[in-house]
Each structure stands twice: as C-alpha cells, then as structure tokens.
C-alpha cells in the first residue's frame, strides 16, 4: 500500500511539473494590490454635490429665461383675414388661381440687429406616422422610379391623400416627381430668380421637410437684408404684409401666422430650456434640504 501511494504521488508531481500553473504571478498588478483612489461618499460630500448642482442649474435656468425674455417678437395671424383665399384653396382644382391678401401690422418698438421671418402653423401634426411615411427619400435624392406611374402621397396635408399621377422628367437633374395639389408651381420652379435654388435642393423645401415634434411649430423662412434704412434692424412703424395664399388649414381647424423675431446667443424665444434647468435646480435643492434635515436629525440622535 505504501509503495502504491508513493508511486501515485510521484506521478502527480511529474504531471504538475510538466503542465504550466494557472496561478497568477505574485505581483502587485496581478494580485490586485496596486494603490487606488477610493471615493468615500460621506454625508457632507453628498450634500455639497447636491447643493452645487442645484445652484448651477438654477443659475443657468435664470440666465436662459432672461435671455429668452429679451427677444423681440411680432406675430401676425392671418387665418381669418385670408379666409376667402382659404375657401378658394380648399378645392385642389383651383391651384392655378392665384389668391392674395394684405395684412397691416404695427411694430411699436424698433427691432435691433438681425431680424428673422418665420412661418408658424397651429394644429398641424407633421410628426403623424402616415405623414412621416409619405416622405420618399429615394425621390428626394433624385433616384429614378422604375414604374411608369405611381401613387403620390402629398406632403402638404395633415392627412395623406393619394392620387394617380404621371411621371415627368425634370430639368436640372431632378427626376420623377409631381406637384402636390396645394402647390402653385412644381418642385423645379420653386425659385424663379435663382435657378440653382430649385428642386429638392431648395432651402425653403429642405427646412419644411424637417419633421416638427409638436403640432404648433414655426420654421425659418427669410432673414432681413440689412441695407439702406434697415442697417440697424427693423425700425418701428406701420407695415403691410402681402401674402399669396396657397396652403389651406381650415379643414383641420388650424391657423397660420408670420412671425418676425430677433435671436440671442441662446436661440429663439422658447422658454423650454430655461424652465427645464430651473425645475431641475429646484428639485435638486429640494432633495438637498430634505437630506440635510434627515442628516441633522440623525446626528442629534447619535
């Protein structure tokens, strides 16, 4: 028995010597004994972090709100003024009949600096699922459509409507497109003064195709050319806005406006970002005072 045990132990030693050991080297790195920085979250440090975070968010929110309040903005709603044109344009067959209206408005205080013109829509759900699906990226990049005819989904209505249309080759590299019902001219004639600003590369068309997140939105249309009497901005006084009406909004109880506005370093007149920072700072400070009260109470008990 003793001889067999010695023989077995000798065999195990030979086997262990022949095969490499899986034990890691006895070094500080492999034994995970290197010095490390261990953050100890004490009550005072946590309270200090909450206080600093709340203070910075509140300060940023107040600055953003003051900046947004300093923006000058004039909105001209012409939904009711151009009601006759809207009734005419409800019928898509009247696309070749031009209808215009003039809206007088007043600017009580001079708008200094750059002045931007926006068009604003109320109640238009541009983020509607069917509307988003009606966008054809293949068509926008100018790729040929192989079929001789297609069912075009219009992008100028709150609800998609399909109509059989024939395909027409367009000049300037634009191919395979048709004019939506409410458009007064096809895509390749959007800008008669600047030939290179036509088709799907038209600036206004590109801005329109960016889907808005909310049913009430405004999008940039023009910027004031600061020459002659407008070098300092838009002077105070009485003005008249001449509008050629194309897109009707009365079917879905929407409204249309033109907005003249200045901008600041923080953007437009939206209060969302400033309110978000302010609310975040207020909630953080509320948590700070709550934890401070609990900490002081527990410390007194101890």
Wavefront OBJ file of the C-alpha trace (Angstrom):
o trace
v 0.000 0.000 0.000
v 2.785 2.412 0.908
v 4.575 1.679 -2.341
v 1.447 2.328 -4.363
v 0.842 5.669 -2.571
v 4.415 6.825 -3.240
v 4.103 5.856 -6.871
v 0.832 7.811 -7.224
v 2.280 10.910 -5.541
v 5.366 10.784 -7.758
v 3.153 10.620 -10.837
v 1.118 13.647 -9.677
v 4.291 15.683 -9.096
v 5.566 14.850 -12.580
v 2.235 15.823 -14.096
v 2.166 19.164 -12.219
v 5.721 19.958 -13.286
v 5.022 19.165 -16.938
v 1.822 21.299 -17.182
v 2.012 25.125 -16.642
v 0.469 26.538 -13.484
v -2.700 28.670 -13.753
v -1.909 30.593 -10.614
v -1.202 34.289 -11.371
v 2.214 35.721 -10.630
v 2.819 37.132 -7.218
v 2.966 40.742 -8.402
v 1.071 43.792 -7.181
v -0.659 44.192 -10.539
v -1.858 40.603 -10.936
v -2.712 40.246 -7.291
v -4.759 43.488 -7.486
v -2.758 45.214 -4.792
v -1.962 48.458 -6.618
v -2.850 51.673 -4.783
v -6.250 53.017 -5.887
v -8.312 56.093 -5.180
v -11.444 55.058 -3.335
v -14.137 57.686 -3.138
v -15.766 57.734 0.252
v -19.209 59.317 -0.068
v -19.708 60.966 3.243
v -22.876 62.862 4.070
v -21.168 66.240 3.818
v -19.750 65.485 0.353
v -23.088 64.262 -0.998
v -24.861 67.331 0.363
v -22.211 69.585 -1.168
v -22.653 67.929 -4.604
v -26.439 68.358 -4.477
v -26.100 71.983 -3.414
v -23.600 72.823 -6.173
v -25.664 71.026 -8.846
v -28.873 72.767 -7.818
v -27.167 76.159 -7.713
v -25.620 75.772 -11.172
v -28.903 74.563 -12.729
v -30.864 77.408 -11.156
v -28.324 79.982 -12.312
v -28.307 78.617 -15.874
v -32.113 78.460 -15.949
v -32.476 82.075 -14.814
v -29.935 83.246 -17.390
v -31.728 81.363 -20.200
v -35.123 82.712 -19.142
v -33.844 86.294 -19.040
v -32.231 85.816 -22.434
v -35.477 84.463 -23.932
v -37.477 87.321 -22.396
v -35.169 89.840 -24.069
v -36.152 88.669 -27.560
v -38.433 90.953 -29.572
v -41.147 89.109 -31.434
v -44.145 90.161 -33.515
v -46.695 87.581 -34.662
v -49.198 88.295 -37.453
v -52.016 85.749 -37.582
v -53.754 85.899 -40.967
v -56.094 82.888 -40.681
v -59.265 84.968 -40.504
v -58.007 87.797 -42.695
v -57.360 85.447 -45.605
v -60.485 83.323 -45.068
v -61.716 83.951 -48.628
v -58.452 82.677 -50.076
v -58.589 79.658 -47.782
v -62.069 78.801 -49.048
v -60.826 79.056 -52.634
v -57.786 76.868 -51.999
v -59.830 74.147 -50.299
v -60.516 72.853 -53.788
v -57.265 71.498 -55.230
v -58.526 72.147 -58.745
v -58.046 75.878 -58.111
v -54.257 75.554 -57.844
v -53.790 77.758 -60.914
v -55.938 80.558 -59.474
v -53.786 82.974 -57.532
v -55.269 84.494 -54.389
v -53.555 87.065 -52.202
v -54.365 89.235 -49.205
v -52.704 92.122 -47.365
v -52.393 92.334 -43.585
v -51.411 95.651 -41.988
v -49.474 95.452 -38.741
v -47.525 97.711 -36.445
v -44.125 97.379 -34.786
v -44.225 99.520 -31.637
v -40.505 99.289 -30.883
v -37.538 99.042 -33.219
v -36.123 95.539 -33.580
v -32.364 95.891 -33.303
v -29.909 93.549 -35.006
v -30.733 90.653 -37.274
v -34.457 90.078 -37.790
v -35.748 86.703 -38.928
v -39.063 85.809 -40.540
v -40.748 82.541 -39.594
v -43.956 80.911 -40.752
v -45.974 79.332 -37.956
v -48.626 76.635 -38.063
v -51.119 75.674 -35.374
v -52.668 72.215 -35.214
v -50.575 70.656 -37.994
v -49.309 67.226 -36.907
v -46.208 66.954 -39.024
v -44.990 64.075 -36.841
v -48.005 61.946 -37.787
v -46.922 58.400 -38.604
v -48.619 58.357 -42.001
v -47.190 61.770 -42.826
v -43.648 60.645 -41.976
v -44.096 57.526 -44.116
v -45.243 59.684 -47.041
v -41.751 61.111 -47.312
v -39.766 59.368 -50.041
v -36.010 59.663 -49.531
v -35.446 57.880 -52.852
v -37.412 60.606 -54.583
v -35.655 63.383 -52.676
v -32.169 62.220 -53.697
v -33.300 62.052 -57.357
v -33.216 58.275 -57.824
v -35.306 57.077 -60.739
v -38.606 55.371 -60.071
v -38.880 52.310 -62.318
v -42.655 52.183 -62.595
v -44.311 54.360 -65.294
v -46.799 55.770 -62.794
v -47.041 55.894 -59.035
v -49.444 56.784 -56.259
v -48.036 60.020 -54.877
v -48.682 60.792 -51.203
v -48.909 64.528 -50.791
v -46.833 66.247 -48.137
v -48.976 69.368 -47.851
v -51.955 67.990 -45.965
v -52.383 66.907 -42.344
v -53.690 63.581 -43.638
v -52.140 61.763 -46.580
v -54.196 61.661 -49.749
v -53.319 59.549 -52.747
v -53.842 60.462 -56.370
v -52.636 58.744 -59.522
v -50.128 60.984 -61.273
v -47.969 60.668 -64.356
v -44.218 60.941 -64.060
v -42.357 63.755 -65.708
v -38.645 64.141 -66.287
v -37.416 67.319 -64.617
v -34.605 69.639 -65.675
v -31.540 70.229 -63.530
v -31.008 66.593 -62.567
v -34.330 66.266 -60.720
v -36.324 63.257 -61.876
v -39.581 61.528 -61.194
v -41.764 63.909 -59.252
v -45.199 65.523 -59.408
v -46.664 68.693 -57.992
v -48.733 68.238 -54.786
v -52.320 69.575 -55.015
v -51.794 72.737 -52.930
v -48.569 73.795 -54.643
v -48.811 76.697 -57.066
v -45.749 75.507 -59.035
v -43.781 72.246 -59.365
v -40.624 71.482 -57.417
v -38.252 72.575 -60.178
v -39.826 76.076 -60.251
v -39.760 76.942 -56.546
v -37.337 79.824 -57.074
v -37.651 81.593 -60.400
v -34.961 84.186 -59.554
v -32.223 81.686 -58.590
v -32.130 78.627 -60.872
v -29.710 76.691 -58.641
v -32.116 77.048 -55.682
v -34.769 74.785 -57.161
v -35.994 71.241 -56.856
v -35.156 69.249 -53.756
v -32.137 71.469 -53.025
v -34.366 74.475 -52.412
v -33.611 75.958 -48.982
v -37.241 76.511 -48.010
v -38.176 72.997 -49.096
v -35.355 71.450 -47.042
v -36.456 73.379 -43.938
v -40.077 72.298 -44.447
v -39.137 68.612 -44.763
v -37.571 68.598 -41.271
v -40.327 66.987 -39.223
v -41.596 69.119 -36.335
v -42.093 67.433 -32.967
v -45.213 69.337 -31.889
v -48.429 70.335 -33.706
v -47.679 74.035 -33.151
v -44.345 74.975 -34.670
v -42.561 77.691 -36.607
v -39.861 77.384 -39.235
v -37.380 79.844 -40.641
v -38.320 81.412 -43.964
v -36.292 84.603 -44.514
v -33.817 86.980 -42.888
v -33.877 90.760 -43.080
v -31.344 92.157 -45.543
v -29.733 94.953 -43.534
v -29.162 97.664 -46.144
v -30.246 101.291 -46.546
v -32.929 102.033 -43.930
v -32.527 98.642 -42.268
v -28.842 98.702 -41.354
v -29.650 98.804 -37.621
v -32.553 96.377 -37.880
v -36.278 96.819 -38.430
v -37.460 100.334 -37.480
v -40.667 100.911 -35.562
v -43.681 101.867 -37.626
v -46.610 100.587 -39.653
v -46.094 97.849 -42.243
v -48.184 95.767 -44.616
v -47.664 92.085 -45.322
v -48.680 90.826 -48.760
v -49.398 87.083 -48.748
v -50.038 84.794 -51.702
v -52.228 82.126 -50.153
v -51.532 78.517 -51.183
v -51.995 76.032 -48.356
v -55.452 75.886 -46.684
v -55.639 74.989 -42.977
v -59.362 75.389 -42.284
v -60.160 71.706 -42.884
v -58.270 70.623 -39.773
v -59.086 73.794 -37.793
v -55.539 75.054 -37.991
v -54.109 78.556 -38.029
v -51.333 80.298 -39.925
v -49.071 83.121 -38.801
v -45.995 85.041 -39.800
v -43.504 85.747 -37.008
v -40.836 88.455 -37.025
v -38.274 87.831 -34.329
v -34.769 88.616 -33.156
v -32.396 85.996 -31.776
v -29.901 85.873 -28.918
v -26.917 83.681 -28.082
v -29.296 81.108 -26.538
v -31.554 80.861 -29.604
v -35.189 81.837 -30.021
v -37.979 82.825 -27.658
v -38.708 79.299 -26.414
v -38.788 79.065 -22.610
v -38.489 75.261 -22.524
v -34.734 75.011 -21.932
v -34.734 77.705 -19.250
v -37.701 76.141 -17.464
v -36.079 72.698 -17.656
v -32.902 73.969 -15.970
v -34.895 75.889 -13.376
v -37.100 72.928 -12.473
v -34.091 70.609 -12.290
v -32.284 73.033 -9.974
v -35.361 73.456 -7.768
v -35.862 69.684 -7.437
v -32.173 69.198 -6.662
v -32.289 71.838 -3.948
v -35.450 70.280 -2.521
v -33.613 66.963 -2.277
v -30.651 68.766 -0.685
v -32.754 70.360 2.061
v -34.598 67.084 2.678
v -31.356 65.140 3.110
v -29.938 67.939 5.234
v -32.922 67.721 7.582
v -32.588 63.931 7.852
v -28.828 64.207 8.454
v -29.178 66.814 11.197
v -31.948 64.817 12.886
v -29.947 61.569 12.857
v -26.821 63.333 14.069
v -28.656 64.741 17.058
v -29.967 61.324 17.988
v -26.477 59.885 17.894
l 1 2 3 4 5 6 7 8 9 10 11 12 13 14 15 16 17 18 19 20 21 22 23 24 25 26 27 28 29 30 31 32 33 34 35 36 37 38 39 40 41 42 43 44 45 46 47 48 49 50 51 52 53 54 55 56 57 58 59 60 61 62 63 64 65 66 67 68 69 70 71 72 73 74 75 76 77 78 79 80 81 82 83 84 85 86 87 88 89 90 91 92 93 94 95 96 97 98 99 100 101 102 103 104 105 106 107 108 109 110 111 112 113 114 115 116 117 118 119 120 121 122 123 124 125 126 127 128 129 130 131 132 133 134 135 136 137 138 139 140 141 142 143 144 145 146 147 148 149 150 151 152 153 154 155 156 157 158 159 160 161 162 163 164 165 166 167 168 169 170 171 172 173 174 175 176 177 178 179 180 181 182 183 184 185 186 187 188 189 190 191 192 193 194 195 196 197 198 199 200 201 202 203 204 205 206 207 208 209 210 211 212 213 214 215 216 217 218 219 220 221 222 223 224 225 226 227 228 229 230 231 232 233 234 235 236 237 238 239 240 241 242 243 244 245 246 247 248 249 250 251 252 253 254 255 256 257 258 259 260 261 262 263 264 265 266 267 268 269 270 271 272 273 274 275 276 277 278 279 280 281 282 283 284 285 286 287 288 289 290 291 292 293 294 295 296 297 298 299 300 301 302
